[in-house]
């Protein structure tokens, strides 16, 4: 008994001799970093039968195959090239402000290996000797955060058709919820705000797309409002409203192509062109839609979905035209995780947009409009799993596809893709295959409605976290839609079917 009491006394004495800090987790007082950096490094080596015929379009080829960018397919020649991209994303949050304000900036360096040296301009600089002035500004804006759940961005910021705060949201969420960048997916100057509650989110913004002459009413201004509510811990639904006021009459825009409803940009971007001729026009365009999702990334169960339904309406007038606009679009993506690993899933993705039969001769336009009517690119719907029928996101200077915009030159679109993925080695080695096909809502003169069918595959190896080595291949069998000279670049017969094989290296740096 004495021995037990002595032992107990020794234990109590030992415990009482310790301070509370000695048992607590060791703490280090460290100043918060004022600068944060994220980098995206990307190399792409490709072999394909697609190339522009215009020798001046070597640096950046954006838009529709067989469109104004002069891209053609060949059964005799093969394009071989390597592209490189680096995007540094930098944020500066002074400790003095204690998180109240952050300066965010991102830049872009793109080139094709061996393209040019000792000059200035975007998308060049990889030739022997280099020394090219080629930095492009993507974003430069201040983020004010007066409350923890309130974000106000002012400056050259992201313009996404998604309610989430871009700087805090992964790309996988941006491209699989909301409108999936099919309507707005670029950068713009303006003010935007995000207000987050426990189960609700609000977004409002105004963007000066084009200012042109500061003393004249010749601007393009976009207003947006978005609301989303969580129905439960998995399912959410939202409502969106956008209004675009176009008084620029095509002034501004990309190079000499201009922008807007009647510009030469439409032939490049695969969007509808209002045949106003040389007449000045005014346009007021509205979009009203709903978006919904539940477990779209399959991290809350085996089944997930996302989708949207939207209508654009309004009016465009010129001295001899009075055009009513009324078009609509819908999307539904279904995904099922059949295995235990992240990439063991199957996804079915469908998109529909209305088309127009007679341009504006009847005083109506019954198709949809997107950001691609005002810049290149202004909308980037690339998360469907296809490469050639619809565009893919693994690009640097060459971003094109048979249907680059969901308008499909105003003829409308009904397309579906089926993709399947399997983690051969969990989180290390993945195989993926995709199938897709589509038709137009309206057939062009001299052609049919069938757009074509695509098959593709992808192998991914991940040597380290956030570093991927990938091999891609795709083949598109063109349909009778491309028998039409107005679609196929004024060729007398259907073009050669496009194909591509490319390897990529991606590294996301933190």
Secondary structure, DSSP 8 states (H G I E B T S, - for coil): -HHHHHHHHHHHHHHHTS-HHHHS---------SEEEEEEEEEEEEEESEEESSTT-SS-EEEETTSTT-EEE-SS--EEEEEEEEEEEEEE--GGGTTSEEEEEEEEEEEETTS--SSB-TT---STT---B--EEEEEEEEEEEETTEEEEEEEEEEESSSS-GGGS-HHHHTTSTTTTSS-EEEEEEEEEEEE-SSEEEEEEEEEEE--STTSS--EEEEEEEEEEESSSSEEEEEEEEEEEE-STT-SSBGGGB-STTSTHHHHHT------TT--EEEEEEEEEEEEEESTTSSSSSEEEEEEEEEEEEEEEETTEEEEEEEEEEEEEEEEE-SSSTT-EEEEEEEEE---SSTTTTSEE-S---GGGTSTTS----TTS-STTBT-S--SSEEEESB-STTTTTT-EEEEEEEEEEEEETTTEEEEEEEEEEE-SS--TT--SEEEEEEEEEEEEEEETTEEEEEEEEEEEE-GGGGSTTTTTS-SS-----EEEEEEEEEEE-
